[in-house]
Amino acid sequence: MLIDTHCHLTYDELRPQVDAVLERARQAGVTRCITVGTTPADAARALALAAGRAGVFVAAGVHPHHAAEVSDADLAYLSDLHAGKREAADFDAPIVAVGEAGLDFHYDFAPPDVQERVFRAQLRLASEIGRPVIIHARQAERRVCEILADYRELRGRAVFHCFSGDSDLAAHILDAGHWISFTGVATFRNGDGVRAAARLCPADRIMVETDAPFLSPEPLRKIRPCEPAFVAHTARRIAEERGSGFEEFCELTTANAVRFFGLPIETSGRRAVGPSDSGISA
């Protein structure tokens, strides 16, 4: 079994076909996924989508791209969502993390000081409610680590998602006590630095994801949109890089995701299937 620890099922490329997407994931051995809300409104959509769909969990936060758009009222609404102040009939899916939250200095969709203010608000929320944090950091990883150091209660409870740096940057993040999650970037031809980082990660702080509908892995690089089933390809490549068996790596990352996000333990006699078994081809 595998868990896609980061996807966006509410996005237009996936939402209209979400049940087919989830069935293809199950056929590929991906039995659970975490759909990530990037604004409070998107988080509400994610909760509505996850309601009644087994194996779908929700993360709720503000992506740094949207930091300039959110008001104090929006942040209060986000806090209410995490506190469970919502109609159970509409939103009965569990929220398992704050985020994705962080800083993005590659783009300039929001000023850095605004990004940091919204990021810190979410870190305070995570500290208050005791939930882990999914980190978005692009060309800002070291600054994110500096900010996280102000929230000692979150040490070991933050995962840098969609890691695309090298082993030196990974070592800096890991030395600070954080986790790293890898997408299809680890399969790209120019992904040598990311693969080196994946080899470096300790066994108890590594996870896999798709970031669907983005970043389809090889050998499906030209297939759009990416979807949770494709995480099997990323897992296989990283397992090879780490000198691990595919099923062993699936078990490892699944156990890590269950522990990090506090997911229920799922038992099944079904083996995790490899990409060649999943019925998905280029």
QUIQUI-V236203 format. One line per field, one symbol per residue. phi: phi as a letter, one per 40 degrees, with the letter a starting at -180 (. if undefined). psi: psi as a letter, one per 20 degrees, with the letter a starting at -180 (. if undefined). A space follows every 50 residues. Layout:
# QUIQUI-V236203
phi: ???
psi: ???
This chain:
# QUIQUI-V236203
phi: .bbccaabcccdcbdcbcccccccccccgccaabcbcbadcccccccccc dgbcgbbbbbabcdcbccccbccccccdccdccgcacdccbbcccbachc bibbccbbcacdccdccccccccccccccgbcbcbbabfacccccccdcc bccccgbbbccfcbcbccccccccccgcbbbbbcdccccccccccccccc ccccbbbbabgdcbgdcccbdccbccaddcccccccccdcccgbcccccc cccccccdcccgcccbbaccccccdcccgbbc
psi: qqpojormiiqhhhghkhhhghghghhjjniqqopppirghhhgggghgh piopjprpqpaoqhhjhihqrhhghhggghghijmrohhhnjqqpiqprq qbqojgrlhqqhhgghghghhhhgghghikqrppppookjghhghgghii mhijpjjppoqlpjbahghghgghhijrrpqqaihiiqhkkghghhhhhh pqhjkprqrhkqjrlprqkkhipqrqrhhihhggggghgghikqqghghg gghghgggggikqqppqqipqpqrhiiijpr.
